[in-house]
């Protein structure tokens, strides 16, 4: 029997304990990553107070959103997977925040589709700290130039950074990557009040991510249990 509410409360308590141990005040949003889980699990999480849900496949997310219907009123929907240009239109129409902006061409597609529906689409730049060929994102050394180019594109608003660390056996080994992206985030933020989201950390390493300054964490299996397929 899944204890979704218990898991959510445990994660909140852990994050609060990290905040209380820090001299820096943090407000940390928990995204319940609902990809591969049925809408009944998502509904349970919403009843337990979750305000943010994350999906990574358009074709899976839209039928689930339809099933949830009015239960999604007031809920922020996050697209957390790699986004192909041919899916950009649906992502803009159905998601509040896109976490995986990783090319100027994609940014232009998102901006164009957002303009068509009179929307400003919130996005995060995905920073690639892994050397794995399968991972997407902008190299840290190119992020400042990429951010500057994105600012020229109408109808998108860059809200911050997202990263996925390499797979490590010891979560502590992810700390160096979180530090790197936090440093980049601070460099880009400066006096820009719109640039305020640092999305780092998943089920296996969110504690380290919060210690290193994440204010948004993406958690799936620690809330819902093991998936039948897909990534953590």
N, C-alpha and C positions, 0 to 999 in steps of 0.2 A: 504494500500500500504506500503510495507516494505521500510524503508530508511536505507539500509545496509551501504551505504557510510557515511551517516550522523552519524550513530551509531559508526562506526569505528573511524571517526574523533573525536567524542565526547570522546571516551575512550582514544584515543591518547592524547587529550588535558588534560584530568584528570590526566593521568600518568605523563605527562610533568609538570603539576603544582605540583605534589608531588615531582618530582625530583628537581624542582627549589627551593622548600621549604626545601630541605635536604642539609646538608653539604657534603653528600657523593654522588659522581657521580654514576648514575645507567643507564645502558642500558637495557631496558625492552622489551623483545620480546612478541608480542601478538600472541597467537595461536588461530585462529578461529576454534572453535570446531564444526565441520560440521556434526557430527553424527545425524541421523534422518532428516537432511535437504536435499532437492533435489539438484542435481548437478547445476541447474540453479542459486540457491542461492550461491553456492560455487563459481561459475563463476563470479557472480556479486562482491563477496568479493575480488576475485583475481584482477578484474579490478580496484578495489578501493585501491589496493596496498598491500593487505595481502600477506605475504611471507611464512606463516606457517599455516598449517591446521592440525586438529586433528580428528582422528576417533577411535572408540572403538570396532567396530565389523568388523572382517575380511570379513564376508559374505556380509556386506553392503558396505564396503569401496571399494572392488575391482571392482564391476560393475561401481561405481561412478567414480573411477579413469579412467576406460576405456572410459567412456563418456567424461571426461574432456580432455583426450588425451594430446596433445602438450601444452595445457594451464597450465599443471603442470611442465613444464620445468622451472627449477630454484626455484621451490617451495619445501620447506622442509616438509616432511610428518611425522607426529607424531602419534604413537599408544598410546592412553591415557587410555584405558580400561584394565580390568583384562585380562591377557593373559594366556590361557591354553596351556599346553605343546604340545597338538596335533595341535595347530594353530601357533606354534613358527616358523615353516618353512615358512609359508606364510607371517608372520610378518617380518621376516628377508629379504625376497625377495622383499618386497614392502614398507617398512618404513625406514626412516632415523634415527629416534630416538624412542626407546621403553621406555616409562615412568614408567612401572609397573613391574620392576624386583623384585620379592618377594620370591624367593627360589633358593637354589643352584642347584637343579635339573633343574629348568627352565633356569638358567644361563648356565648350561652345554649343554642343548638342543639348546639354542640360539647360543652358541659358535660352536657347531658341525655343525649346518646348515649354519652358516656364513663361516666356513672353507670350506665347500663344494662348495661355490660360490666365494671363494677368497675375502671375505669381512671381515672387522672389524666392528662389529655392536655396535653402540653407544647406551648406556642404562642409565637409571636413577634408583636408588634404591628407591622403594616406602616405605616411612616411615609411619607406622600406629600409629596415635595419637588418633584415635577414639577407644572406647571400644565396638563399634557395631560389632556384630559377622559377619555381612554381608560384612564388610570392610576387604580388604587384606592389606598386607604390613609387613615390618619388624619392630618389637618393637624397640623404640629408644635405649634401653639398649643393644640390640643385633646388632646394625647397624655397629659398628666398626669392630667386628669380621666378620660379613657378608661381609663387604667391603674388608677385608683382604683376605677372601676366594675367592671372585670374581676376585681379582687381579691375582690369579693363573690359571684362565681359559683362554685358548687361544681364540683369535678372538672376544673378547668382550672388550669394553672400557667403564668404568664407568665414566660418565660425570658429575654426581651430584646427587641431591636428588629431589624427588617429594613427596608431601603429599596432602591428602584430609582431611579437618577438619570435625569434627562432624557437623551435621545440627544444626544451632543455629538461634534463632529469630533475635538477634541483632548481626550484623557483628562484632561489637567490641569484642564480646565474643570469636571470633576466634583468637584474637591477641595472646593470651597465647600459642596457638598451633604453630602459625607461629614463635614466638620467640624461642620456643623449637627446632624446626627444623632448624632455622637459626643458632642457637648455635651449633648444631650437624654438620651442613654444614661447619662452620668455623673450627671446630675441625678436620674434615676429610680433608679439603682442604689443610691447611698448605702451603707447597711450591709446591703442585701438580697443574701445570698449566692446565692440562687436566680436572681437576675436577672444573668446573666453572658454572654449571647450578643449579639454585634453582627454581624449578617449584612449585609455590604456588599461590593459589587464583583462584576463578572462578567468575561468573557474580555477585554473591551476596557479595563477600568479597575481590575482587581483590585490592581495594584501601588500605585496611588494610595490605594485603600481600605485596604490593609494599612498603608501609611505613616500613615494617619489613624486607625488604631486598630481596624480590623476584625479580629475573631478567627474569622470564618467567611466564606468566599468561595464563590460559586456559579459554576462554570466548566463550560461545555459545549463550544463550538466549539474552544477552545484545546486541549482533550483529544481530542475525537472528530473534528474537522474540520467542514466546513460541513454544515448540515442541508438537507434537501429542502424543509422548510417550518418555520414557527414563528419565534419570537423567539430571540435569542441567549441 
